[in-house]
């Protein structure tokens, strides 16, 4: 699996990477693999943006293998950003830093499509 682009949260062009309730597409291990791929890509490209942009921005959602969209809650996105920014794993509230806002002194960096 790899990131093949970025799109908006509301698109109908791709299938949800998680499947549908009651019929999940990914095992827990596969979900972790997808998140690790996203974290690595964001670190490599220097992307940093909050959950609001993830859901409302033009290019806030990663596209996996030209087929699936990774579209999640602001909290889950904040948790992913905590990994991107290497925030401590033992801080259960680390996601708050990125879920609804951008940390003071941080300039967001967005994908371009």
VEXBA-111874 format. One line per field, with one value per residue: residue number from 1; x, y, z of N, C-alpha, C, O in turn. Coordinates in steps of 0.05 Angstrom, whole numbers, plus 32768, in hexadecimal, padded with zeros to 4 digits. Layout:
# VEXBA-111874
nr	[NUM  ...] .
n_u	[X  ...] .
n_v	[Y  ...] .
n_w	[Z  ...] .
ca_u	[X  ...] .
ca_v	[Y  ...] .
ca_w	[Z  ...] .
c_u	[X  ...] .
c_v	[Y  ...] .
c_w	[Z  ...] .
o_u	[X  ...] .
o_v	[Y  ...] .
o_w	[Z  ...] .
# end
This chain:
# VEXBA-111874
nr	[1  2  3  4  5  6  7  8  9  10  11  12  13  14  15  16  17  18  19  20  21  22  23  24  25  26  27  28  29  30  31  32  33  34  35  36  37  38  39  40  41  42  43  44  45  46  47  48  49  50  51  52  53  54  55  56  57  58  59  60  61  62  63  64  65  66  67  68  69  70  71  72  73  74  75  76  77  78  79  80  81  82  83  84  85  86  87  88  89  90  91  92  93  94  95  96  97  98  99  100  101  102  103  104  105  106  107  108  109  110  111  112  113] .
n_u	[8011  8008  800B  7FEA  7FD7  7FB3  7F75  7F32  7F08  7ED2  7ECD  7EB3  7ECE  7EF1  7EF7  7EE8  7F1F  7F19  7EED  7EA8  7E7C  7E76  7E8A  7EC5  7EFF  7F34  7F64  7F78  7FAF  7FBA  7FA3  7FC5  7FF3  7FE3  7FDE  8014  802C  8015  8028  805F  8063  804F  8075  80A3  8095  808B  8059  8027  7FED  7FAD  7F73  7F45  7F53  7F5D  7F2A  7F0F  7F2F  7F4A  7F6F  7F74  7F71  7F91  7F9B  7F99  7FBC  7FA3  7F6D  7F54  7F3C  7F55  7F32  7F22  7F0D  7F15  7F2F  7F49  7F6A  7F89  7FA4  7FC3  7FE3  7FFF  8022  803E  8058  8078  8066  8062  8054  803B  8018  7FD8  7FB7  7FCF  7FBB  7F99  7FB7  7FBA  7F88  7F5C  7F75  7FB1  7FF0  800B  803A  8045  8048  8018  801F  800A  7FF4  7FF5  7FD2] .
n_v	[7FE8  802E  8076  8099  80CA  8106  811C  8139  8134  812A  8110  80E2  80C2  809A  805C  8051  8045  8026  8007  7FF4  7FFE  7FC3  7FA5  7FA4  7FB9  7FB7  7F95  7F9C  7F9D  7FAB  7FDD  7FF9  7FF6  8016  8047  804E  8054  8084  80A7  80A4  80B9  80ED  8101  80FE  8122  814F  8160  817E  8185  8196  8173  818D  81A2  8171  815D  8187  81A0  81A7  8180  815A  8124  80E6  80BD  807A  804C  805D  8051  8050  807A  809C  80B1  80CE  80D9  8119  8112  80E0  80EF  8116  80F5  80D8  8102  810C  80E2  80EE  811C  8108  8108  80F7  80B2  80A2  80C9  80D1  80F9  8111  8116  8142  816F  8174  8168  818E  81BF  81E4  81DF  8217  8241  821D  8211  81FE  81CA  81B7  8182  8183  816A] .
n_w	[8000  7FF2  7FF5  7FC5  7FB7  7FCA  7FE4  7FED  8028  801E  7FED  7FBC  7F9D  7FAD  7FD2  8017  8040  806D  8066  8071  80A9  80CF  80A7  80A1  807C  8088  80B1  80F6  80F6  80C0  80BF  80E1  80C1  8094  80AE  80BF  808D  807C  80A4  809C  8067  8070  8094  8073  8049  8066  8076  809E  80BE  80DB  80F6  80E5  80B2  809A  8095  807A  8055  8012  8003  802D  8039  8035  7FFB  7FEF  7FC9  7F99  7F9F  7FD2  8007  803F  806F  80AA  80EF  8111  8141  813A  810F  812A  814D  8128  8115  8144  8144  8115  8125  814C  8183  81C8  81D4  8202  8211  8216  8205  81DA  81A7  81A7  819D  8166  8151  814F  8147  8135  8150  8175  8156  812E  80E9  80BC  808B  804D  8022  7FD9  7FB8] .
ca_u	[8000  8016  7FFC  7FEB  7FCD  7FA4  7F5B  7F22  7EFA  7EB7  7ECD  7EA7  7EDF  7F00  7EEA  7EF3  7F33  7F10  7ED5  7E90  7E76  7E6D  7E98  7EDE  7F11  7F4F  7F68  7F86  7FCB  7FBA  7F9D  7FDF  8004  7FDB  7FE6  8031  8032  800D  803A  8079  8060  804C  8090  80B4  808E  8089  803D  801D  7FD4  7F9B  7F5B  7F32  7F5B  7F5A  7F0E  7F03  7F41  7F49  7F80  7F79  7F6E  7FA2  7F8F  7FAA  7FBB  7F8F  7F53  7F48  7F40  7F58  7F22  7F1D  7F04  7F29  7F3F  7F5B  7F7F  7F9B  7FB5  7FD6  7FF6  8010  8037  804E  8069  8087  805E  8065  803F  802C  8006  7FBE  7FA9  7FE0  7FAB  7F8C  7FC9  7FB5  7F6C  7F4C  7F85  7FCD  8000  8016  8055  8048  803B  800E  8029  7FF5  7FF9  7FEB  7FC1] .
ca_v	[8000  8047  808E  80A0  80E5  8112  8125  8144  8122  8124  8104  80C8  80B5  8084  804C  8055  8030  8016  7FF7  7FFF  7FF2  7FA8  7F98  7FB2  7FB2  7FB3  7F8A  7FB0  7F9F  7FBA  7FF9  8004  7FF8  802D  805F  8051  805E  80A0  80B5  80A5  80CC  8108  8109  8101  813A  8166  8168  8180  8194  818C  8163  819D  81A2  8156  8159  819D  81AA  819C  8169  8151  8107  80D6  80A9  8062  803A  8068  8044  8054  8093  809A  80C7  80C6  80EE  812C  8106  80CC  80FE  8121  80DF  80D2  8118  8109  80D0  80FD  812F  80FA  810F  80E0  809D  809E  80E0  80C9  8110  811D  811B  815C  8183  8177  8161  81A6  81D7  81E1  81EA  8232  8241  8209  8219  81E6  81C4  81A7  8175  8192  815A] .
ca_w	[8000  7FF2  7FF0  7FA8  7FB4  7FE0  7FDB  8002  8039  8014  7FD3  7FB8  7F89  7FB8  7FE7  8032  8045  8084  805F  807D  80C3  80CE  8092  809F  8067  8093  80CC  8107  80ED  80A7  80C6  80EB  80A9  8086  80BE  80BD  8072  807C  80B6  808E  8051  807B  809E  805C  803A  8079  8078  80B9  80BF  80EF  80EF  80D6  8096  8091  808D  806B  8041  7FF7  8001  8049  803D  8024  7FEA  7FF0  7FB1  7F85  7FA3  7FEC  8015  805C  807A  80C6  8101  8118  8156  812E  8101  813E  8156  8113  8115  815B  813A  8101  8134  8161  819E  81D9  81D2  821C  8215  820A  81FA  81C6  818F  81AA  8192  8149  8149  8148  8144  812F  8167  8173  814B  8119  80D0  80AF  8070  8041  8007  7FC3  7FA7] .
c_u	[8012  8003  8000  7FE0  7FBF  7F8A  7F4B  7F11  7EDF  7EB6  7EBF  7EB7  7EED  7EF0  7EF7  7F07  7F2B  7EF9  7EBC  7E8B  7E6B  7E7B  7EB3  7EF0  7F2D  7F4F  7F76  7FA3  7FCD  7FB4  7FB6  7FF2  7FFD  7FE3  8004  803A  802C  8021  8055  8078  805F  8067  80A2  80AF  808B  806D  8035  8003  7FC0  7F83  7F46  7F39  7F58  7F3D  7F03  7F15  7F3F  7F59  7F88  7F79  7F80  7F92  7FA3  7FA6  7FA7  7F73  7F45  7F4F  7F43  7F4B  7F19  7F13  7F1B  7F3B  7F53  7F71  7F93  7FAE  7FCA  7FEC  8009  8028  804A  8062  8078  8080  805F  804E  802F  8019  7FEC  7FAE  7FBA  7FD0  7F9F  7F9D  7FC3  7F99  7F5D  7F5B  7FA1  7FDD  800B  8033  805A  803A  8032  801B  8016  7FFF  7FEC  7FDA  7FCB] .
c_v	[8019  805E  8096  80BC  80EE  811D  8131  812E  8119  8116  80E9  80B7  809C  8075  8052  803E  801D  8003  8004  7FF1  7FD6  7F97  7FA6  7FA7  7FAA  7FA5  7FA0  7FB3  7FAF  7FD7  8007  8008  8011  8047  8063  805C  807C  80B1  80B9  80B9  80E9  8112  810F  811B  8153  8170  8168  8191  8186  817D  8173  819E  8186  8152  816F  81A8  819B  8182  815E  8133  80F8  80C2  8091  8051  8043  805C  804B  806F  808E  80B3  80BF  80DE  8101  8121  80F2  80DA  810A  810D  80D8  80E8  8117  80F6  80DE  810F  8123  8103  80F5  80CC  809B  80B5  80DA  80E0  811E  8125  8137  8172  8188  8172  8179  81BF  81D0  81ED  8206  8230  822D  8213  81FF  81E3  81B0  8199  8186  8181  8140] .
c_w	[8000  7FED  7FD3  7FA2  7FCD  7FD5  7FF2  8010  802D  7FF9  7FD3  7FA4  7F93  7FCD  8002  8038  805C  807D  806B  8098  80C0  80B9  808E  8089  8072  80AD  80DC  80FE  80D3  80AC  80D0  80D4  8099  8094  80BD  80A2  8071  808D  80A8  8077  805B  8086  8087  804D  804C  807D  8096  80B7  80D1  80E4  80E0  80B9  808A  8086  807A  8055  8026  7FF4  801C  804D  802A  8014  7FEA  7FD7  7F9C  7F88  7FBD  7FF8  8033  8067  8096  80D6  8107  812E  814B  811E  8114  8149  8142  8113  812D  8154  8127  810F  814B  817D  81AE  81D7  81EC  8222  8207  81FF  81E4  81AD  818F  819D  8175  8140  813F  8144  813B  8146  8161  8169  8135  8100  80C2  8093  8064  8027  7FF1  7FAF  7F9F] .
o_u	[8027  7FED  8016  7FDF  7FBF  7F8A  7F55  7F0B  7ED7  7EA0  7EC1  7EAF  7EF4  7EDD  7F0F  7F00  7F34  7EF2  7EBB  7E95  7E59  7E79  7EB8  7EF0  7F3A  7F3D  7F7E  7FAD  7FDF  7FC0  7FBC  8001  800F  7FED  800D  804C  803C  802A  8061  808B  806B  806E  80B1  80C1  8088  8069  803B  8004  7FC2  7F7F  7F37  7F28  7F50  7F39  7EF0  7F0D  7F34  7F51  7F9F  7F7F  7F7F  7F7E  7FBB  7F8F  7F9C  7F64  7F2C  7F64  7F34  7F58  7F09  7F11  7F32  7F53  7F6A  7F88  7FAB  7FC6  7FE1  8003  8020  803E  8062  8079  8085  8092  805C  8037  8018  800A  7FEA  7F9B  7FB4  7FD7  7F9A  7F92  7FC5  7F92  7F51  7F4F  7FA9  7FD7  8014  8043  8070  8023  8042  8021  8011  800F  7FDA  7FD6  7FBE] .
o_v	[8019  805A  8099  80C4  80E1  8127  8133  8119  8102  8110  80DA  80A2  808A  8080  8059  8026  8007  7FF2  801D  7FDB  7FD1  7F7F  7FB2  7F8F  7F9A  7FA8  7FB4  7FCA  7FBF  7FE9  801E  801C  8020  8059  807A  806C  808B  80C6  80CF  80C9  80FA  812A  8123  8129  8169  8186  8156  81A8  816E  817B  8168  819B  8183  8145  816A  81B8  8185  8170  8159  812A  80FC  80B7  8095  804A  8032  805D  804D  807A  807D  80C9  80AD  80F4  80FA  8125  80F2  80D1  810A  8112  80D3  80E3  811F  80FA  80DB  8112  8131  8105  80DF  80D4  8092  80B3  80DC  80DC  8135  8138  8143  8185  819F  8177  8179  81D4  81B9  8204  820C  8220  822B  821C  81ED  81F6  819B  81A4  8196  8189  8131] .
o_w	[800C  7FE3  7FCA  7F8B  7FE1  7FBE  8009  8004  8032  7FEF  7FE6  7F9C  7F83  7FD9  8003  8036  805D  808D  806E  809D  80B0  80B8  8079  8083  8066  80BE  80D1  80FD  80CF  809E  80C9  80D4  8091  8088  80BC  80A1  8066  8084  80A8  8074  8050  8083  8087  8044  8042  8086  80A5  80AF  80D6  80CC  80D0  80A7  8073  8072  806C  8044  8025  7FE5  8022  8063  8012  801D  7FE5  7FD0  7F8E  7F75  7FBD  7FF2  803E  8069  8099  80CC  8103  812F  8153  811F  810F  814E  8149  8110  812C  815D  8128  8107  815A  818E  81A4  81D8  81EB  8235  81EE  81F0  81DD  819F  817A  8192  816B  8129  8129  813D  813A  814E  814A  8173  812A  8101  80BD  8086  8070  8019  7FF6  7F98  7F90] .
# end
